[in-house]
Amino acid sequence: MAARDNAAPVIIKRKKVIVGGGHHGGAWKVAYADFVTAMMAFFMLMWLLNATTEKQRKGIADYFDPTIPINRISGGGDGAFGGNSVFSEDQMAQSGTGAAVRQPSEEHQARGQTGADPATDTAADETEKLEEIRTKIDEALTALAGESMASEDFARHIVTRVTDEGLIVEFFDLETEPLFATDSAAPEPVTHEIAAMLARVFQLVENDVSVNGHLRAYPEILRENPVWGLSTERAQAVRTLLEQAGLPAVRVQRVTGFADRKLAVTNPMAIRNNRLEVILLRPGK
């Protein structure tokens, strides 16, 4: 019994084996990589916001929108950006819904897949029509000048030009042959012939008509300067001649006297400034 009590104690030593080679594992690397990726995405977002325009940002938002467009006028979504694309003005149909705003004005409407602008096409067609009328007037002037014994220089009274406003037929005084009696609104025979010719040619189209009267400047010493009243009276006289020659009165939209405020030549008192303008207006002018 005593011998057993004096025996040395048995010590069991257990060695702890650590799996993984003694380091702390790789989970932190995954978390760090996610953090770096998120920061790169954040700084890229900040850069894009600063380096792009509003329309480009709409295009980027449209690219990441998960909604799939099902027709040609859809921008790709109905989220915060309304599904608009930076290319919507060039690609969407001309209904207005494909444009960059909900209610686009005429000049900002989407133009469709072809890129054609209907307003431009209409203007081109109108210009072509006005040029045809201009040719008709030149032909009528040639014929009328050959038939008229009273005026061998009939065509010299008239110049024509096509502008944004329409076809302007301008006829003016010559030194030896005025359009009206001196300082009055009584038309001379040549003015009757011009008005009759214009009324006949203008019946080929339905455009509205405007009549403008212009005068040369009078000396400033006059007590009463007649330019305003006389230019208006002469414009009214031409309107009356046009209507008497068959032009419907409803087509005349404006009759205006400009006095001596819009000169044709530099010398304000030159006889060339005595003139009338009959304008075949473009639609909406």
Protein Blocks (a to p, Z undefined) as FASTA:
>chain_A
ZZmmmpccdddddddddehehpabjklmmmmmmmmmmmmmmmmmmmmmmmpcfklmmmmm
mmmpmbdcfbfkbghiacfnoopafklmmmmccehjmmmbfbdcfklgcebjnopafklm
mmmmmmmmmmmmmmmmmmmmmmmmmmpmkbmklmmmpccdddfkbccddddddfklcfbd
ehiabdcfklmmmmmmmmmmmmmpmcdcddddddddddfkbmbdcklmmmmmmmmmmmmm
mmmnopafklpmbdcdekjmbcfbfblmbmklpccddddddehZZ
